[in-house]
Amino acid sequence: MTLNTEPNLSRPDDFYEALIDMHRGLDDEASQAVNARLILLLCNHIGGHEVLLDAMRSARAGVAPPLAEAA
């Protein structure tokens, strides 16, 4: 399995609205907690270790320097 970075959401606007609604009424701490729970649930659903590592590298790219590779 490889990381799909092409648009793949069937209803992207509806998803974005639901994502925003998920945070409605939450303070910063609760919002970060719900994001972490969502990330872990989706990672569990994906399951593939290499795909998840690719996703983490892609998410970090352009935001921060890459992490050093473990020897």
Residue, then its C-alpha position, 0 to 999 in steps of 0.5 A: m500500500t502506498l500513500n495516496t496524496e491525490p484528492n480522494l474525499s467524496r464530499p470534501d466540503d461536507f467533511y471540512e464542515a464536519l471537522i470544524d463542527m467537531h471543534r466547536g465549543l472546545d477550548d485549545e486543550a480539548s481541541q488538541a485532544v480530539n485531534a490526537r484521538l482522530i489521528l490515532l483512530l485514522c492511523n489504526h484504520i490505515g494500519g500500514h506502518e510504511v504508509l503512516l511513516d510516509a504520511m508523517r514525512s509528508a505532513r512535516a515537509g515544508v513545516a519543519p526540517p526532516l527528522a534525522e533517519a535512525a541508523 
